[in-house]
Amino acid sequence: MDRPFYPERILTVIPTLLPYLGVTFEIMLGTIAVGLVLGFFLAKGRLSKHIWQQKVSGFIINAFRCTPSIVMLFVIFYGLPTLFWALFKIDINSWSKGFYVISALGLLFSASAAEIMRSSYLAVPAGQREAALTSGLSEEQSFLRIILPQAFVVSIPNLGNSVIALLKEGSLAFTIGLIDVMGKGNLLISINFGAYAIETYTALAIIYWVLTFVIEQLFKVIEKKFSKGRKSISK
């Protein structure tokens, strides 16, 4: 017998899920930090004058981009402890599940971050660098003061889209037992023996819709702020 749909149940489920948003945000921010650091070095390799660095970085980026998130998560969760034990005789099975989620999603995010950084850097006219060097700035100063601010503005829309995608990919954390907002939703469904599943997933969808909207608006504000005094960049 089909269960009836209770819309009012959605309003009672949302307050139960909201406290677990902290875990979701921790995973997202940790993944962004790891991904941006690794992405910087991958982008630097892609832009290198050395062919071997271009090839290695390109291979890593393509490998990460072609790997499904769930596959990478399982490879890291089950493979990393085995690797640590084989190489260092260190047992990391007791480490926080958040470490594995951030490691897996950070690797995947680094590929997107690298391509965003590379394309944004190339979008800045080469004459900007030459003019900066001619005016007496060093390579480092010309990059930090002239190239980086312009490249950052170019990267904002794509970076925002990648962060939104990352937020949704983070919902896979529950598959290895991490209780974030999605994990709590699945626990509620299990506790109720499958009852109110539609209501619970609808509540989760609403939460993710709101988060996506907030992130989107935040990046629009950031883009507007950093675009002041510059030529508007078409999206």
C-alpha positions in Angstrom: 0.0 0.0 0.0 1.4 3.4 -1.0 2.0 5.9 1.8 0.3 9.3 1.5 2.4 12.4 1.0 2.5 14.7 4.0 3.8 18.2 2.9 3.8 19.4 6.5 6.4 16.8 7.3 8.9 18.7 5.3 8.7 21.6 7.7 9.5 19.3 10.6 12.4 17.6 8.9 14.3 20.7 7.8 15.1 21.9 11.4 16.4 18.4 12.1 18.8 18.5 9.1 20.1 22.1 9.5 22.5 21.4 12.4 24.5 19.0 10.1 25.1 21.8 7.6 28.3 22.5 9.6 29.8 19.2 8.5 28.8 19.9 4.9 30.5 23.3 5.0 33.6 21.9 6.6 33.9 19.4 3.8 33.3 22.0 1.1 35.8 24.5 2.5 38.4 21.9 3.1 38.0 20.5 -0.4 38.3 24.0 -1.9 41.5 24.7 0.0 43.1 21.4 -1.0 41.8 21.7 -4.6 43.1 25.3 -5.1 46.6 24.4 -3.8 46.9 21.3 -6.0 45.2 23.1 -8.9 47.8 25.9 -8.7 50.7 23.5 -9.2 48.8 21.6 -11.9 48.1 24.9 -13.7 51.7 26.0 -13.3 52.8 22.7 -14.9 50.4 23.1 -17.8 51.8 26.6 -18.4 55.4 25.5 -18.1 57.9 25.8 -20.9 59.0 22.3 -20.3 57.1 19.7 -22.4 57.4 17.0 -19.8 55.7 19.2 -17.1 52.9 20.0 -19.5 52.4 16.3 -20.3 52.5 15.2 -16.7 50.1 17.9 -15.5 47.8 17.3 -18.5 47.7 13.6 -17.8 46.9 14.1 -14.1 44.1 16.6 -14.9 42.5 14.4 -17.5 42.7 11.4 -15.2 41.0 13.2 -12.4 38.4 14.7 -14.7 37.5 11.3 -16.1 37.1 9.7 -12.7 33.6 9.6 -11.2 33.4 11.2 -7.7 32.1 8.0 -6.1 34.9 5.9 -7.6 37.6 8.4 -6.3 36.0 8.4 -2.9 36.0 4.6 -2.6 39.6 4.4 -4.0 40.8 6.9 -1.4 38.8 5.4 1.5 39.8 1.8 0.9 43.1 2.3 -0.8 44.8 5.0 1.2 45.0 3.0 4.5 46.4 0.0 2.6 49.0 2.3 0.9 50.0 3.9 4.2 50.4 0.5 5.9 52.4 -0.9 3.0 54.8 2.0 2.8 55.0 3.4 6.4 53.4 0.7 8.6 51.0 3.4 9.8 47.3 2.5 10.5 45.1 5.3 9.4 41.8 3.4 9.5 40.8 5.4 12.6 41.3 8.7 11.0 38.2 11.0 10.5 36.1 10.1 7.5 36.2 13.8 6.7 39.9 13.4 5.8 39.1 10.8 3.2 36.2 12.9 1.7 38.3 16.0 1.5 41.2 14.1 0.0 39.1 12.5 -2.7 37.0 15.5 -3.6 40.1 17.8 -3.3 41.9 15.8 -6.0 38.9 16.0 -8.3 38.4 19.7 -7.6 42.1 20.4 -8.3 41.5 19.4 -12.0 38.7 21.9 -12.5 40.6 24.6 -10.5 43.8 24.0 -12.6 41.9 24.5 -15.9 40.1 27.6 -14.5 43.5 29.1 -13.4 45.2 28.3 -16.7 42.4 29.7 -18.9 42.1 32.8 -16.7 45.8 33.5 -16.9 45.8 33.1 -20.6 42.8 35.4 -20.9 45.0 38.3 -19.7 46.7 40.0 -22.7 50.4 39.3 -22.8 51.0 43.0 -23.3 50.0 43.5 -19.6 53.0 41.5 -18.4 55.3 43.2 -20.8 54.1 46.7 -19.8 54.6 45.8 -16.2 58.1 44.6 -16.7 58.9 47.7 -18.8 57.7 50.0 -16.0 60.3 48.4 -13.6 58.3 45.7 -11.9 59.8 42.3 -11.3 58.3 39.1 -12.6 56.7 38.4 -9.1 55.4 42.0 -8.7 53.9 42.1 -12.2 52.2 38.8 -11.5 50.8 39.8 -8.1 49.8 43.4 -9.0 48.9 43.2 -12.6 48.2 39.7 -13.9 46.6 38.0 -10.8 43.9 40.6 -10.1 42.7 40.5 -13.8 42.9 36.7 -14.0 40.9 36.4 -10.7 38.0 38.5 -12.1 38.0 36.3 -15.2 37.9 33.1 -13.1 35.0 34.1 -10.7 32.1 32.8 -12.8 33.7 29.4 -13.6 34.9 29.1 -10.0 31.4 29.8 -8.7 30.0 27.0 -10.9 32.7 24.6 -9.7 32.0 25.4 -6.1 28.2 24.7 -6.6 29.0 21.4 -8.3 31.4 20.6 -5.4 28.6 21.3 -2.9 26.4 18.7 -4.5 29.3 16.1 -4.9 29.9 16.5 -1.2 26.5 14.7 -0.6 28.3 11.5 -1.5 30.1 11.6 1.9 27.4 9.6 3.5 28.4 6.5 1.4 31.4 6.0 3.6 29.5 6.8 6.8 30.1 10.5 7.3 27.0 12.1 8.7 26.5 15.5 7.0 23.2 17.0 6.0 22.6 14.3 3.4 23.8 11.5 5.7 21.4 12.7 8.4 18.5 12.7 5.9 19.3 9.0 5.0 19.5 8.1 8.7 16.0 9.6 9.3 14.6 7.5 6.5 16.2 4.4 7.9 15.0 5.1 11.4 11.4 5.5 10.0 11.8 2.2 8.0 11.5 4.0 4.7 8.6 6.2 5.7 8.5 9.9 4.8 11.3 9.3 2.3 9.8 11.7 -0.3 9.3 14.4 2.3 12.8 14.0 3.6 14.4 14.2 0.2 12.2 17.2 -0.7 13.5 18.9 2.5 17.1 18.1 1.4 16.4 19.4 -2.1 15.1 22.7 -0.6 18.2 23.0 1.5 20.5 22.5 -1.4 18.5 24.8 -3.6 18.8 27.6 -1.0 22.6 26.9 -0.6 23.1 27.0 -4.3 21.2 30.3 -4.6 23.3 31.8 -1.8 26.6 30.7 -3.3 25.5 32.0 -6.7 24.6 35.4 -5.3 27.8 35.5 -3.3 30.0 35.0 -6.3 28.0 37.7 -8.2 28.7 40.1 -5.4 32.4 39.2 -5.5 32.6 39.6 -9.2 30.9 43.0 -9.1 33.2 44.1 -6.4 36.4 43.1 -8.1 35.2 44.3 -11.5 34.9 47.9 -10.4 37.0 50.1 -12.7 37.6 47.3 -15.2 36.1 46.5 -18.5 33.0 44.4 -17.9 33.6 40.7 -18.6 31.0 38.9 -20.5 29.9 35.6 -19.0 
